[in-house]
Amino acid sequence: MENPTPPQSPPPATPEDAVQPKSFLDRMPPFPGKSWFEPGNVVPVLRFSGTIGAVTPLRPGLTLSGVAGAIDKAFSMSGAKAVAIQINSPGGSPVQSTLIYRRIRALADEKDIKVYVFAEDVAASGGYLLALAGDEIYADTSSIVGSIGVISASFGFHEMINRLGIERRVYTAGGSKSTLDAFQPEKAEDVERIKAVQRDVHAAFVGLVKQRRGAKIEAAGEELFTGEFWSGKKAHELGLIDGLSDLRSKMREIYGSDVRLKMVQTKTGWFRRKPQVGVQLGASDLGAALRALPGGLADDLISSLEARALWSRYGL
């Protein structure tokens, strides 16, 4: 019997058949569905915290000049799907509130970008006016929302300076220049004048709320415009906000779990005054004398107390 033919072994590999080491490009994993160079779902985040307006010389509050750069940057960010704004403010200057609101809405309309606002501890008075810049507004159940009204406050010192034997001298050109002077007795015509200004400011605020919230607040009626404020839960029932949520949860719900939230910082600088030596003995009132202290420390202290009073109205 013939022996079976032994199996043939494969021929030795030639240099052409040898396995070549992979190049850098060969070792790269395959591209996913989206290009690696696409920014994905990016949402710039602005944070407005504090009282509105120039509050103290050393710690200015929220003003358009202070936040305009950050607002412009947020709306110009490549691939931005929306802009999110966190607000934690008890209010302040109605003018600065309106200016910031207008800048946000102008860019939102120009870039066709949706704006989501999220109230934190408080979005009241001017803080709620800022929130109206959002196409949708959200808050926590325990947030303080509302206070759609106007307030002015001062002190009367005329009896105090009389008891101290202080003579105050005031010189004006214009009969109403010393309206609501804290060192003179209150005058009925002065009160009516300031109330007339308040009515104009309040009417503008109410008109903006009605314009932005539309049919959502119709059931609540004029109750909304008394200056009262509510919890986030009640504000939702009244139509002042669109829901109860936080920024991260809502953005992930809308844009997916891979959404990229990019904080845009506002630039705040330190404003310092040159020290003033001595006290102005010829000061016409106590405020002017206090302002002669080094570095305007009295201004900073008084303004800080005013800011603290705004927060304390809401138990904060």
Secondary structure, 3 states (H helix, E strand, C coil): CCCCCCCCCCCCCCCCCCCCCCCHHHHCCCCCCCCCCCCCCEEEEEEEECCECCCCCCCCCECHHHHHHHHHHHHHCCCECEEEEEEEECCECHHHHHHHHHHHHHHHHHHCCEEEEEEEEEEECHHHHHHCCCCEEEECCCCEEECCCCCCCCCCCHHHHHHCCCCCCCCCCCCCCCCCCCCCCCCHHHHHHHHHHHHHHHHHHHHHHHHHHHHHHCCCHHHHHCCCEEEHHHHHHHCCCCEECCHHHHHHHHHCCCCEEEECCCCCCCCCCCCCCCCCCCCCCHHHHHCCCHHHHHHHHHHHHHHHHHHHCCCC
